[in-house]
Amino acid sequence: MLDFDLTEEQKALQKMARDFAEKEIRPIAEKLDKSQNLLQDFPWEMIKKADALGLRTIALPEEYGGPGYDLRTWVVLIDELSYPDVACAKILTQCWKGARRLAEQGTKAQKDRYLTAFRDDPTYLLGGARTEPGSGSDNQLPYEAPNAGVMLTAQRQGDHYVLNGRKHFISNSPVAKMLVVTARVDKTVGGVAGSRSFIVPTDTPGFKVASVHDKTGFRMYLQGELDFDNVKVPVENLLEKEGGRGGAEGVASKVELAAHAMTLARAALDAAIKYANERIQGGQAIIHHQAVAMDIAEMYQVLHAGRTLLWRLAWAGDTGQADPALMHSTKVFCTEAALKICLTAMEIFGGSGVMRELPMQKYVRDAMVFQHMDGTQQINRIKVGRILATRFNQEGRLSR
Ligand SMILES: Cc1cc2nc3c(=O)[nH]c(=O)nc-3n(C[C@H](O)[C@H](O)[C@H](O)COP(=O)(O)OP(=O)(O)OC[C@H]3O[C@@H](n4cnc5c(N)ncnc54)[C@H](O)[C@@H]3O)c2cc1C
C-alpha cells in the first residue's frame, strides 16, 4: 500500500538533516555560489561533519556498516539537506548513488575492498563517468551504431585493462577517490554491447583531472574533464553486473534528482510567499493582488503534483515495482516543474529577483542545470514514448 506517513525513524532523520542543513550548509551556501576558485573553496569541513552524522554513507548496506536506507528515506533527507543549497547536498547524494550501485552490481571482493574504503574515509567521494565530449545523448538513448557511444577504450592486456581517452561533465570527479567508468571494449559493435564499466580509483597513474567545469548554477557541485592516459586497472575491477539505466540504478538516480528539484522548488515557493507577504504595492501586500495569488496557487499545485509523483516513484523503487516510463516521466516533470516554479517566483520578486544579494536568481540558475542532468528532457521523453508504444502494442492498452 502506498503510504504517505513518515515512520518515527524518518521523522528523527528529517529533524537531524534539517538541523544540519541550517547549521552547516546555509551559512556557507552564498559564498560557495560566488567562488572564484572552486577547488580551493570546496567544502571539505561540511563533508566531514556530514559524514560524522552518517549523511555521506546512508546507502551503504547493513553488512558494510551502513543503514541501507530505502528511497523514500532518501527523499525525506534530500528534502531537508537540499533546502538551503542544492549543490552542497548533491555532493553527498552522488555518493549515495555510487555506493548503492556498487552494492548492487559489485562482486563480494569489490564490495569488501571499495565499500569498506568508502565507509572508513570521511573524504572518500564517488562518481560515475559515462559522458564524453563526443558522446552525450548517444550513450543515454543510445544511438547504437559502432561509431557512436563511448569512445574511451579499455583494452585487455593480461590481467589488466588499460584505459585511454577523455570524459567530461563528470560529477564529483575533481574531488572523488573512486569513479565507475564506462569504457569501450569493442568498437565493432554498438555502445551497449561493446561497453563495460570499471572501478577506477582516482590515484591510479595516468588518471588526470584536466579541468574543472564552471557552471552557471549548482556551482560547488563540481564536474571534471578527465584524461585517461594508459590507466591500468586489474580485471577484478570490471563490474560484472551492469544494472542499466532502466533498472535499479536508474530508479535511484531519478528519485535522487527529482527530490533535489522538488526541494529547490519548495525553497523558491517559500521565498516567494514570504516576499509577497512583505512587499507592499497598491496599498497592500502583493499577495493580496489576485494576479500574484494566482501565481502562488499554481506554483503550489505544480509543486505538490511533482512531490506526489516523486513519492510514488520512490515507493515503486522500494517495492521492486519501478516502471521505466514513470522513472523518466518523473525526472522530466519534477525538473521542469522546478524551473517553472523558480521562474514564477522570480517574477514575484520583481526587479529584486535578479539582484545578486537575494537568493532568487540562484534558485533559477540552479533549476536550469537540472534540465541537462541524467539525460536531457528530450531524451527522457523519447524513452517514455518508446516504452509506451511498445507496451500499448503488447497489451492493447496502457494498464499501468
Ligand atoms: C551538471 C551536470 C552534471 C553531469 N554529471 C554527469 C556525470 O556525473 N556522469 C556522466 O556520465 N555525465 C554527466 N553529465 C552529462 C549529462 O548526462 C549529459 O550532458 C547529457 O546526457 C546530454 O549530453 P550532451 O550534453 O552531450 O548533449 P547532446 O547529446 O549533445 O545533446 C544536445 C541536444 O540534442 C538533443 N539530442 C541529442 N541526441 C538526440 C536524439 N537522438 N534525439 C533527439 N534529440 C537529441 C538533446 O536532447 C539536446 O537538446 C552531467 C551534465 C551536467 C550538466
The ligand as a MOL file (V3000), in Angstrom:
LIG
                    3D

  0  0  0     0  0            999 V3000
M  V30 BEGIN CTAB
M  V30 COUNTS 53 58 0 0 0
M  V30 BEGIN ATOM
M  V30 1 C 25.5970 19.3840 -14.0630 0
M  V30 2 C 25.8110 18.1510 -14.8830 0
M  V30 3 C 26.2420 17.0010 -14.2550 0
M  V30 4 C 26.5050 15.8520 -15.0090 0
M  V30 5 N 27.0140 14.7480 -14.3800 0
M  V30 6 C 27.3650 13.6780 -15.1220 0
M  V30 7 C 28.0030 12.5570 -14.5100 0
M  V30 8 O 28.2280 12.5440 -13.2870 0
M  V30 9 N 28.3720 11.4980 -15.2890 0
M  V30 10 C 28.1420 11.4760 -16.6310 0
M  V30 11 O 28.4950 10.4980 -17.2780 0
M  V30 12 N 27.5210 12.5320 -17.2470 0
M  V30 13 C 27.1490 13.6180 -16.5310 0
M  V30 14 N 26.5530 14.7060 -17.1350 0
M  V30 15 C 26.3400 14.6720 -18.5650 0
M  V30 16 C 24.8770 14.5830 -18.9910 0
M  V30 17 O 24.3920 13.2770 -18.7700 0
M  V30 18 C 24.8620 14.9940 -20.4750 0
M  V30 19 O 25.0770 16.3820 -20.5120 0
M  V30 20 C 23.5710 14.6440 -21.1630 0
M  V30 21 O 23.4870 13.2680 -21.3310 0
M  V30 22 C 23.4530 15.3210 -22.5330 0
M  V30 23 O 24.6050 15.1180 -23.3150 0
M  V30 24 P 25.2640 16.3640 -24.0630 0
M  V30 25 O 25.4260 17.4450 -23.0840 0
M  V30 26 O 26.4540 15.8760 -24.7870 0
M  V30 27 O 24.1620 16.8620 -25.0950 0
M  V30 28 P 23.8890 16.2970 -26.6510 0
M  V30 29 O 23.8020 14.8380 -26.5860 0
M  V30 30 O 24.9620 16.9060 -27.4920 0
M  V30 31 O 22.5380 16.9370 -26.9360 0
M  V30 32 C 22.3390 18.2630 -27.4770 0
M  V30 33 C 20.8570 18.4270 -27.8080 0
M  V30 34 O 20.4720 17.4850 -28.8300 0
M  V30 35 C 19.3870 16.6810 -28.3790 0
M  V30 36 N 19.6020 15.3090 -28.8830 0
M  V30 37 C 20.7500 14.6080 -28.9260 0
M  V30 38 N 20.5660 13.3930 -29.4630 0
M  V30 39 C 19.2620 13.3060 -29.7550 0
M  V30 40 C 18.4430 12.2710 -30.3020 0
M  V30 41 N 18.9300 11.0980 -30.6570 0
M  V30 42 N 17.1410 12.5290 -30.4620 0
M  V30 43 C 16.6110 13.7380 -30.0920 0
M  V30 44 N 17.3310 14.7430 -29.5580 0
M  V30 45 C 18.6380 14.5280 -29.3870 0
M  V30 46 C 19.4740 16.7400 -26.8500 0
M  V30 47 O 18.2210 16.4680 -26.2370 0
M  V30 48 C 19.9470 18.1630 -26.6240 0
M  V30 49 O 18.8590 19.0420 -26.6750 0
M  V30 50 C 26.2730 15.8610 -16.4040 0
M  V30 51 C 25.7850 17.0100 -17.0250 0
M  V30 52 C 25.5680 18.1530 -16.2780 0
M  V30 53 C 25.0710 19.3860 -16.9670 0
M  V30 END ATOM
M  V30 BEGIN BOND
M  V30 1 1 1 2
M  V30 2 1 2 3
M  V30 3 2 2 52
M  V30 4 2 3 4
M  V30 5 1 4 5
M  V30 6 1 4 50
M  V30 7 2 5 6
M  V30 8 1 6 7
M  V30 9 1 6 13
M  V30 10 2 7 8
M  V30 11 1 7 9
M  V30 12 1 9 10
M  V30 13 2 10 11
M  V30 14 1 10 12
M  V30 15 2 12 13
M  V30 16 1 13 14
M  V30 17 1 14 15
M  V30 18 1 14 50
M  V30 19 1 15 16
M  V30 20 1 16 17
M  V30 21 1 16 18
M  V30 22 1 18 19
M  V30 23 1 18 20
M  V30 24 1 20 21
M  V30 25 1 20 22
M  V30 26 1 22 23
M  V30 27 1 23 24
M  V30 28 2 24 25
M  V30 29 1 24 26
M  V30 30 1 24 27
M  V30 31 1 27 28
M  V30 32 2 28 29
M  V30 33 1 28 30
M  V30 34 1 28 31
M  V30 35 1 31 32
M  V30 36 1 32 33
M  V30 37 1 33 34
M  V30 38 1 33 48
M  V30 39 1 34 35
M  V30 40 1 35 36
M  V30 41 1 35 46
M  V30 42 1 36 37
M  V30 43 1 36 45
M  V30 44 2 37 38
M  V30 45 1 38 39
M  V30 46 1 39 40
M  V30 47 2 39 45
M  V30 48 1 40 41
M  V30 49 2 40 42
M  V30 50 1 42 43
M  V30 51 2 43 44
M  V30 52 1 44 45
M  V30 53 1 46 47
M  V30 54 1 46 48
M  V30 55 1 48 49
M  V30 56 2 50 51
M  V30 57 1 51 52
M  V30 58 1 52 53
M  V30 END BOND
M  V30 END CTAB
M  END
